[in-house]
Amino acid sequence: MESNNHTEENYIWVLWWQGEENAPPLVKACIKSIRKNCGDANVIILDKDNYSEWVYISENLAEKFKTGYFSVTHFSDIIRANILFQRGGLWLDSTIYLTSDIPKEIFEREFYSLKGADINDKSIANRRWTSFLIGGRAGNEVCKCLSIAFENYWSKHNRLVAYLLVDFCLDAIYDKNIIARNLIDKLPYYEYGIFDMASILKNDFDMADIADFGTFNKLSWKEDYSSGTSADTLYKKILLANDIEVTQNSNNVRSENKLRRKLRSFFRHFKNLFNFGFIKEFGFGISLSEFFKSCFRTSNSKFAIKITKKYNNKIKKYINNQNILG
């Protein structure tokens, strides 16, 4: 663990639950890029063994995680809300790749997130923030409300009403808390497509052009980018630039026929449609809406957007009725 010689807002938080040494190659490259471009910030890599040294999580939330009511992914949402409220700093998902220094003014803001980034039109965030890159000063209103929202939600529930609960909570905060809304509205627009780099990782690429991307780039470790014989792909060059060995299927991702993957996903969601525990807690309307939304989650057609917006409205109404902000 790195020593702390910095102000409390000058942290960068990254989490890989199994520990950095056990991370996939692309995650290791992303972490190295963060260290190279962090300026004078203190980069802390959180994992299952050290997170409790840095952040207090209530017994209720910690116990529900241990019992299996929600996954590591959703526990990381709880950790980020609380650690940013308690200590301040900037939370970067472990798949954020940096191409240049983080602007110092980010750490000077009361609250920060990427606004206007290239996010799917179907997202409840609606380009107002990105939960995978979020930060601010200790005690800021947005993260304070987010930590309260998680605490109140899980005091009433034993299952997720929506996978992106963090974004629905932020949406409720935006609607109901004028201080938080003003902090979000004042965010500058991020002019770069944050997913552009991910879309060409398998393409041959001249690293002299890496500066054409923005500072922040959201990648994914869940796909095998190492297949093929070319040594000039952006993926392989990123690994080599960070002294990481390139091996076949080095992200440990199983290749699978796209049609087979879609069919498997469809049947999984169809099975979830008859999850009687979910229906009992949230109602058949939300269950049915979630099923149709999941069937069209990879489509950007007008019909898919309409289906997803109806789903978002149902979840939004449910969250508002729960009064999770107290």
Secondary structure, DSSP 8 states (H G I E B T S, - for coil): -----S-TT-EEEEE-TT-GGGS-HHHHHHHHHHHHT-TT-EEEEE-TTTHHHH----HHHHHHHHHTSS-HHHHHHHHHHHHHHHT-EEEE-TTEEESS---THHHHSSEEE-BS-S--TT-TTTTS-BTTEEEESTT-HHHHHHHHHHHHHHHH-SS-S-TTHHHHHHHHHHHH-HHHHHHHHT--B--S-TTTTGGGTTSB--GGGGGGS-SEEE--SSS----SS-S-BHHHHHHHHTT----TTTT------HHHHHHHHHHHHHHHHT-HHHHHHH-HHHHHHHHHHHHTTT--SHHHHHHHHHHHHHHHHHHHHHTTT-
